[in-house]
Amino acid sequence: MMTHMCIDTTVRAVYGLGYKVVVVSDCCATKNLKMGERMVKAEDVQMAYMAAIRGTFGK
């Protein structure tokens, strides 16, 4: 499951239903993403999403 798609969407949905959220970051991953003409490395995408999830929705 890609963090920037499935994990992010699932976390937001279950949090909205009142569940406590725990994401094991070593059990999910993502890929390089193109932004305009630039390529964002998968590890940077992963870290950004994990930081947002942890800071907003869970641990």
PyMOL Python script that loads the backbone (N, CA, C, O; Angstrom):
from pymol import cmd

cmd.read_pdbstr("""\
ATOM      1  N   MET A   1       0.834  -1.171   0.000  1.00  0.00           N
ATOM      2  CA  MET A   1       0.000   0.000   0.000  1.00  0.00           C
ATOM      3  C   MET A   1       0.882   1.239   0.000  1.00  0.00           C
ATOM      4  O   MET A   1       1.807   1.350   0.805  1.00  0.00           O
ATOM      5  N   MET A   2       0.604   2.144  -0.879  1.00  0.00           N
ATOM      6  CA  MET A   2       1.416   3.354  -0.961  1.00  0.00           C
ATOM      7  C   MET A   2       0.934   4.399   0.045  1.00  0.00           C
ATOM      8  O   MET A   2      -0.252   4.720   0.128  1.00  0.00           O
ATOM      9  N   THR A   3       1.884   4.907   0.792  1.00  0.00           N
ATOM     10  CA  THR A   3       1.582   5.865   1.852  1.00  0.00           C
ATOM     11  C   THR A   3       0.825   7.075   1.333  1.00  0.00           C
ATOM     12  O   THR A   3      -0.136   7.520   1.961  1.00  0.00           O
ATOM     13  N   HIS A   4       1.243   7.611   0.201  1.00  0.00           N
ATOM     14  CA  HIS A   4       0.633   8.852  -0.295  1.00  0.00           C
ATOM     15  C   HIS A   4      -0.776   8.646  -0.846  1.00  0.00           C
ATOM     16  O   HIS A   4      -1.446   9.621  -1.190  1.00  0.00           O
ATOM     17  N   MET A   5      -1.231   7.423  -0.936  1.00  0.00           N
ATOM     18  CA  MET A   5      -2.585   7.157  -1.439  1.00  0.00           C
ATOM     19  C   MET A   5      -3.403   6.432  -0.374  1.00  0.00           C
ATOM     20  O   MET A   5      -4.190   7.048   0.345  1.00  0.00           O
ATOM     21  N   CYS A   6      -3.211   5.126  -0.281  1.00  0.00           N
ATOM     22  CA  CYS A   6      -4.055   4.271   0.567  1.00  0.00           C
ATOM     23  C   CYS A   6      -3.913   4.561   2.054  1.00  0.00           C
ATOM     24  O   CYS A   6      -4.915   4.673   2.760  1.00  0.00           O
ATOM     25  N   ILE A   7      -2.699   4.684   2.531  1.00  0.00           N
ATOM     26  CA  ILE A   7      -2.486   4.891   3.966  1.00  0.00           C
ATOM     27  C   ILE A   7      -3.068   6.237   4.391  1.00  0.00           C
ATOM     28  O   ILE A   7      -3.800   6.314   5.378  1.00  0.00           O
ATOM     29  N   ASP A   8      -2.749   7.278   3.661  1.00  0.00           N
ATOM     30  CA  ASP A   8      -3.239   8.613   4.004  1.00  0.00           C
ATOM     31  C   ASP A   8      -4.768   8.651   4.012  1.00  0.00           C
ATOM     32  O   ASP A   8      -5.367   9.181   4.948  1.00  0.00           O
ATOM     33  N   THR A   9      -5.394   8.102   2.995  1.00  0.00           N
ATOM     34  CA  THR A   9      -6.855   8.105   2.898  1.00  0.00           C
ATOM     35  C   THR A   9      -7.494   7.297   4.017  1.00  0.00           C
ATOM     36  O   THR A   9      -8.478   7.729   4.616  1.00  0.00           O
ATOM     37  N   THR A  10      -6.937   6.124   4.299  1.00  0.00           N
ATOM     38  CA  THR A  10      -7.484   5.270   5.353  1.00  0.00           C
ATOM     39  C   THR A  10      -7.359   5.928   6.716  1.00  0.00           C
ATOM     40  O   THR A  10      -8.303   5.907   7.506  1.00  0.00           O
ATOM     41  N   VAL A  11      -6.207   6.509   6.998  1.00  0.00           N
ATOM     42  CA  VAL A  11      -5.999   7.186   8.283  1.00  0.00           C
ATOM     43  C   VAL A  11      -7.020   8.306   8.466  1.00  0.00           C
ATOM     44  O   VAL A  11      -7.620   8.425   9.534  1.00  0.00           O
ATOM     45  N   ARG A  12      -7.218   9.109   7.458  1.00  0.00           N
ATOM     46  CA  ARG A  12      -8.175  10.216   7.548  1.00  0.00           C
ATOM     47  C   ARG A  12      -9.598   9.705   7.772  1.00  0.00           C
ATOM     48  O   ARG A  12     -10.351  10.273   8.563  1.00  0.00           O
ATOM     49  N   ALA A  13      -9.960   8.637   7.077  1.00  0.00           N
ATOM     50  CA  ALA A  13     -11.320   8.095   7.192  1.00  0.00           C
ATOM     51  C   ALA A  13     -11.590   7.516   8.576  1.00  0.00           C
ATOM     52  O   ALA A  13     -12.611   7.826   9.189  1.00  0.00           O
ATOM     53  N   VAL A  14     -10.685   6.679   9.072  1.00  0.00           N
ATOM     54  CA  VAL A  14     -10.940   6.041  10.371  1.00  0.00           C
ATOM     55  C   VAL A  14     -10.818   7.038  11.521  1.00  0.00           C
ATOM     56  O   VAL A  14     -11.516   6.908  12.527  1.00  0.00           O
ATOM     57  N   TYR A  15      -9.950   8.018  11.383  1.00  0.00           N
ATOM     58  CA  TYR A  15      -9.848   9.068  12.397  1.00  0.00           C
ATOM     59  C   TYR A  15     -11.170   9.835  12.479  1.00  0.00           C
ATOM     60  O   TYR A  15     -11.644  10.164  13.567  1.00  0.00           O
ATOM     61  N   GLY A  16     -11.746  10.107  11.333  1.00  0.00           N
ATOM     62  CA  GLY A  16     -13.025  10.800  11.286  1.00  0.00           C
ATOM     63  C   GLY A  16     -14.162  10.006  11.911  1.00  0.00           C
ATOM     64  O   GLY A  16     -15.164  10.576  12.341  1.00  0.00           O
ATOM     65  N   LEU A  17     -14.001   8.684  11.958  1.00  0.00           N
ATOM     66  CA  LEU A  17     -15.002   7.818  12.586  1.00  0.00           C
ATOM     67  C   LEU A  17     -14.753   7.641  14.079  1.00  0.00           C
ATOM     68  O   LEU A  17     -15.509   6.946  14.758  1.00  0.00           O
ATOM     69  N   GLY A  18     -13.697   8.267  14.593  1.00  0.00           N
ATOM     70  CA  GLY A  18     -13.433   8.226  16.022  1.00  0.00           C
ATOM     71  C   GLY A  18     -12.431   7.184  16.485  1.00  0.00           C
ATOM     72  O   GLY A  18     -12.234   7.010  17.688  1.00  0.00           O
ATOM     73  N   TYR A  19     -11.795   6.490  15.555  1.00  0.00           N
ATOM     74  CA  TYR A  19     -10.799   5.490  15.931  1.00  0.00           C
ATOM     75  C   TYR A  19      -9.466   6.146  16.260  1.00  0.00           C
ATOM     76  O   TYR A  19      -9.129   7.194  15.709  1.00  0.00           O
ATOM     77  N   LYS A  20      -8.711   5.526  17.161  1.00  0.00           N
ATOM     78  CA  LYS A  20      -7.325   5.928  17.391  1.00  0.00           C
ATOM     79  C   LYS A  20      -6.503   5.296  16.276  1.00  0.00           C
ATOM     80  O   LYS A  20      -6.749   4.154  15.888  1.00  0.00           O
ATOM     81  N   VAL A  21      -5.537   6.030  15.769  1.00  0.00           N
ATOM     82  CA  VAL A  21      -4.782   5.589  14.604  1.00  0.00           C
ATOM     83  C   VAL A  21      -3.337   5.305  14.974  1.00  0.00           C
ATOM     84  O   VAL A  21      -2.680   6.120  15.622  1.00  0.00           O
ATOM     85  N   VAL A  22      -2.844   4.140  14.557  1.00  0.00           N
ATOM     86  CA  VAL A  22      -1.434   3.788  14.684  1.00  0.00           C
ATOM     87  C   VAL A  22      -0.971   3.308  13.313  1.00  0.00           C
ATOM     88  O   VAL A  22      -1.539   2.367  12.758  1.00  0.00           O
ATOM     89  N   VAL A  23       0.047   3.942  12.771  1.00  0.00           N
ATOM     90  CA  VAL A  23       0.617   3.537  11.489  1.00  0.00           C
ATOM     91  C   VAL A  23       2.047   3.089  11.737  1.00  0.00           C
ATOM     92  O   VAL A  23       2.846   3.830  12.308  1.00  0.00           O
ATOM     93  N   VAL A  24       2.366   1.883  11.311  1.00  0.00           N
ATOM     94  CA  VAL A  24       3.728   1.363  11.421  1.00  0.00           C
ATOM     95  C   VAL A  24       4.450   1.758  10.132  1.00  0.00           C
ATOM     96  O   VAL A  24       4.252   1.149   9.081  1.00  0.00           O
ATOM     97  N   SER A  25       5.274   2.770  10.233  1.00  0.00           N
ATOM     98  CA  SER A  25       5.885   3.338   9.024  1.00  0.00           C
ATOM     99  C   SER A  25       6.784   2.352   8.286  1.00  0.00           C
ATOM    100  O   SER A  25       6.974   2.482   7.076  1.00  0.00           O
ATOM    101  N   ASP A  26       7.338   1.375   8.988  1.00  0.00           N
ATOM    102  CA  ASP A  26       8.171   0.368   8.329  1.00  0.00           C
ATOM    103  C   ASP A  26       7.348  -0.626   7.515  1.00  0.00           C
ATOM    104  O   ASP A  26       7.910  -1.435   6.777  1.00  0.00           O
ATOM    105  N   CYS A  27       6.038  -0.574   7.640  1.00  0.00           N
ATOM    106  CA  CYS A  27       5.161  -1.519   6.937  1.00  0.00           C
ATOM    107  C   CYS A  27       4.465  -0.891   5.736  1.00  0.00           C
ATOM    108  O   CYS A  27       3.584  -1.510   5.139  1.00  0.00           O
ATOM    109  N   CYS A  28       4.844   0.309   5.384  1.00  0.00           N
ATOM    110  CA  CYS A  28       4.262   0.943   4.205  1.00  0.00           C
ATOM    111  C   CYS A  28       5.359   1.721   3.487  1.00  0.00           C
ATOM    112  O   CYS A  28       6.413   2.010   4.054  1.00  0.00           O
ATOM    113  N   ALA A  29       5.091   2.046   2.251  1.00  0.00           N
ATOM    114  CA  ALA A  29       6.101   2.730   1.440  1.00  0.00           C
ATOM    115  C   ALA A  29       5.400   3.550   0.369  1.00  0.00           C
ATOM    116  O   ALA A  29       4.173   3.557   0.272  1.00  0.00           O
ATOM    117  N   THR A  30       6.184   4.226  -0.415  1.00  0.00           N
ATOM    118  CA  THR A  30       5.638   5.008  -1.518  1.00  0.00           C
ATOM    119  C   THR A  30       6.634   4.979  -2.664  1.00  0.00           C
ATOM    120  O   THR A  30       7.572   4.182  -2.650  1.00  0.00           O
ATOM    121  N   LYS A  31       6.446   5.821  -3.633  1.00  0.00           N
ATOM    122  CA  LYS A  31       7.343   5.857  -4.791  1.00  0.00           C
ATOM    123  C   LYS A  31       7.728   7.303  -5.084  1.00  0.00           C
ATOM    124  O   LYS A  31       7.167   8.234  -4.506  1.00  0.00           O
ATOM    125  N   ASN A  32       8.681   7.479  -5.977  1.00  0.00           N
ATOM    126  CA  ASN A  32       9.035   8.818  -6.425  1.00  0.00           C
ATOM    127  C   ASN A  32       7.805   9.451  -7.065  1.00  0.00           C
ATOM    128  O   ASN A  32       7.058   8.785  -7.782  1.00  0.00           O
ATOM    129  N   LEU A  33       7.598  10.729  -6.805  1.00  0.00           N
ATOM    130  CA  LEU A  33       6.459  11.434  -7.389  1.00  0.00           C
ATOM    131  C   LEU A  33       6.940  12.617  -8.213  1.00  0.00           C
ATOM    132  O   LEU A  33       7.855  13.335  -7.810  1.00  0.00           O
ATOM    133  N   LYS A  34       6.324  12.814  -9.354  1.00  0.00           N
ATOM    134  CA  LYS A  34       6.671  13.941 -10.214  1.00  0.00           C
ATOM    135  C   LYS A  34       5.816  15.139  -9.817  1.00  0.00           C
ATOM    136  O   LYS A  34       4.600  15.032  -9.658  1.00  0.00           O
ATOM    137  N   MET A  35       6.481  16.282  -9.660  1.00  0.00           N
ATOM    138  CA  MET A  35       5.796  17.532  -9.339  1.00  0.00           C
ATOM    139  C   MET A  35       6.267  18.562 -10.349  1.00  0.00           C
ATOM    140  O   MET A  35       7.363  19.109 -10.224  1.00  0.00           O
ATOM    141  N   GLY A  36       5.444  18.825 -11.343  1.00  0.00           N
ATOM    142  CA  GLY A  36       5.880  19.677 -12.442  1.00  0.00           C
ATOM    143  C   GLY A  36       7.002  18.988 -13.190  1.00  0.00           C
ATOM    144  O   GLY A  36       6.847  17.863 -13.666  1.00  0.00           O
ATOM    145  N   GLU A  37       8.110  19.654 -13.289  1.00  0.00           N
ATOM    146  CA  GLU A  37       9.284  19.074 -13.952  1.00  0.00           C
ATOM    147  C   GLU A  37      10.237  18.403 -12.968  1.00  0.00           C
ATOM    148  O   GLU A  37      11.249  17.830 -13.370  1.00  0.00           O
ATOM    149  N   ARG A  38       9.913  18.474 -11.689  1.00  0.00           N
ATOM    150  CA  ARG A  38      10.803  17.933 -10.656  1.00  0.00           C
ATOM    151  C   ARG A  38      10.335  16.566 -10.192  1.00  0.00           C
ATOM    152  O   ARG A  38       9.146  16.252 -10.249  1.00  0.00           O
ATOM    153  N   MET A  39      11.279  15.757  -9.734  1.00  0.00           N
ATOM    154  CA  MET A  39      10.978  14.455  -9.164  1.00  0.00           C
ATOM    155  C   MET A  39      11.260  14.518  -7.665  1.00  0.00           C
ATOM    156  O   MET A  39      12.352  14.908  -7.250  1.00  0.00           O
ATOM    157  N   VAL A  40      10.281  14.138  -6.863  1.00  0.00           N
ATOM    158  CA  VAL A  40      10.444  14.109  -5.411  1.00  0.00           C
ATOM    159  C   VAL A  40      10.763  12.671  -5.021  1.00  0.00           C
ATOM    160  O   VAL A  40      10.018  11.753  -5.361  1.00  0.00           O
ATOM    161  N   LYS A  41      11.867  12.476  -4.311  1.00  0.00           N
ATOM    162  CA  LYS A  41      12.308  11.135  -3.928  1.00  0.00           C
ATOM    163  C   LYS A  41      11.298  10.468  -3.001  1.00  0.00           C
ATOM    164  O   LYS A  41      10.666  11.120  -2.171  1.00  0.00           O
ATOM    165  N   ALA A  42      11.162   9.159  -3.161  1.00  0.00           N
ATOM    166  CA  ALA A  42      10.216   8.378  -2.360  1.00  0.00           C
ATOM    167  C   ALA A  42      10.454   8.561  -0.867  1.00  0.00           C
ATOM    168  O   ALA A  42       9.494   8.674  -0.104  1.00  0.00           O
ATOM    169  N   GLU A  43      11.706   8.591  -0.437  1.00  0.00           N
ATOM    170  CA  GLU A  43      11.972   8.731   1.002  1.00  0.00           C
ATOM    171  C   GLU A  43      11.517  10.095   1.529  1.00  0.00           C
ATOM    172  O   GLU A  43      11.116  10.210   2.687  1.00  0.00           O
ATOM    173  N   ASP A  44      11.578  11.122   0.684  1.00  0.00           N
ATOM    174  CA  ASP A  44      11.084  12.445   1.091  1.00  0.00           C
ATOM    175  C   ASP A  44       9.556  12.472   1.157  1.00  0.00           C
ATOM    176  O   ASP A  44       8.975  13.071   2.063  1.00  0.00           O
ATOM    177  N   VAL A  45       8.920  11.823   0.198  1.00  0.00           N
ATOM    178  CA  VAL A  45       7.457  11.712   0.205  1.00  0.00           C
ATOM    179  C   VAL A  45       7.012  10.955   1.448  1.00  0.00           C
ATOM    180  O   VAL A  45       6.098  11.385   2.151  1.00  0.00           O
ATOM    181  N   GLN A  46       7.661   9.827   1.714  1.00  0.00           N
ATOM    182  CA  GLN A  46       7.314   8.992   2.870  1.00  0.00           C
ATOM    183  C   GLN A  46       7.464   9.778   4.175  1.00  0.00           C
ATOM    184  O   GLN A  46       6.566   9.756   5.017  1.00  0.00           O
ATOM    185  N   MET A  47       8.574  10.461   4.344  1.00  0.00           N
ATOM    186  CA  MET A  47       8.813  11.201   5.577  1.00  0.00           C
ATOM    187  C   MET A  47       7.791  12.315   5.760  1.00  0.00           C
ATOM    188  O   MET A  47       7.311  12.534   6.873  1.00  0.00           O
ATOM    189  N   ALA A  48       7.454  13.014   4.693  1.00  0.00           N
ATOM    190  CA  ALA A  48       6.475  14.101   4.783  1.00  0.00           C
ATOM    191  C   ALA A  48       5.100  13.575   5.181  1.00  0.00           C
ATOM    192  O   ALA A  48       4.435  14.161   6.035  1.00  0.00           O
ATOM    193  N   TYR A  49       4.675  12.486   4.575  1.00  0.00           N
ATOM    194  CA  TYR A  49       3.365  11.921   4.919  1.00  0.00           C
ATOM    195  C   TYR A  49       3.350  11.373   6.337  1.00  0.00           C
ATOM    196  O   TYR A  49       2.375  11.573   7.061  1.00  0.00           O
ATOM    197  N   MET A  50       4.404  10.689   6.746  1.00  0.00           N
ATOM    198  CA  MET A  50       4.452  10.149   8.110  1.00  0.00           C
ATOM    199  C   MET A  50       4.434  11.285   9.135  1.00  0.00           C
ATOM    200  O   MET A  50       3.787  11.165  10.175  1.00  0.00           O
ATOM    201  N   ALA A  51       5.132  12.376   8.856  1.00  0.00           N
ATOM    202  CA  ALA A  51       5.130  13.522   9.772  1.00  0.00           C
ATOM    203  C   ALA A  51       3.735  14.127   9.875  1.00  0.00           C
ATOM    204  O   ALA A  51       3.283  14.462  10.970  1.00  0.00           O
ATOM    205  N   ALA A  52       3.057  14.266   8.752  1.00  0.00           N
ATOM    206  CA  ALA A  52       1.704  14.832   8.759  1.00  0.00           C
ATOM    207  C   ALA A  52       0.732  13.917   9.490  1.00  0.00           C
ATOM    208  O   ALA A  52      -0.095  14.387  10.272  1.00  0.00           O
ATOM    209  N   ILE A  53       0.824  12.625   9.243  1.00  0.00           N
ATOM    210  CA  ILE A  53      -0.066  11.665   9.908  1.00  0.00           C
ATOM    211  C   ILE A  53       0.173  11.678  11.405  1.00  0.00           C
ATOM    212  O   ILE A  53      -0.768  11.759  12.194  1.00  0.00           O
ATOM    213  N   ARG A  54       1.430  11.599  11.791  1.00  0.00           N
ATOM    214  CA  ARG A  54       1.741  11.569  13.223  1.00  0.00           C
ATOM    215  C   ARG A  54       1.324  12.863  13.914  1.00  0.00           C
ATOM    216  O   ARG A  54       0.775  12.835  15.015  1.00  0.00           O
ATOM    217  N   GLY A  55       1.584  13.981  13.273  1.00  0.00           N
ATOM    218  CA  GLY A  55       1.293  15.261  13.893  1.00  0.00           C
ATOM    219  C   GLY A  55      -0.180  15.610  13.970  1.00  0.00           C
ATOM    220  O   GLY A  55      -0.585  16.408  14.816  1.00  0.00           O
ATOM    221  N   THR A  56      -0.979  15.029  13.107  1.00  0.00           N
ATOM    222  CA  THR A  56      -2.383  15.405  13.027  1.00  0.00           C
ATOM    223  C   THR A  56      -3.344  14.308  13.461  1.00  0.00           C
ATOM    224  O   THR A  56      -4.318  14.582  14.163  1.00  0.00           O
ATOM    225  N   PHE A  57      -3.086  13.076  13.056  1.00  0.00           N
ATOM    226  CA  PHE A  57      -4.082  12.022  13.212  1.00  0.00           C
ATOM    227  C   PHE A  57      -3.745  10.919  14.200  1.00  0.00           C
ATOM    228  O   PHE A  57      -4.657  10.291  14.738  1.00  0.00           O
ATOM    229  N   GLY A  58      -2.507  10.670  14.453  1.00  0.00           N
ATOM    230  CA  GLY A  58      -2.202   9.528  15.312  1.00  0.00           C
ATOM    231  C   GLY A  58      -0.749   9.464  15.678  1.00  0.00           C
ATOM    232  O   GLY A  58      -0.052  10.474  15.766  1.00  0.00           O
ATOM    233  N   LYS A  59      -0.314   8.244  15.889  1.00  0.00           N
ATOM    234  CA  LYS A  59       1.089   8.043  16.239  1.00  0.00           C
ATOM    235  C   LYS A  59       1.653   6.873  15.499  1.00  0.00           C
ATOM    236  O   LYS A  59       2.829   6.547  15.664  1.00  0.00           O
TER     237      LYS A  59
END
""", "prot")
cmd.dss("prot")
cmd.show_as("cartoon", "prot")
cmd.util.cbc("prot")
cmd.orient("prot")
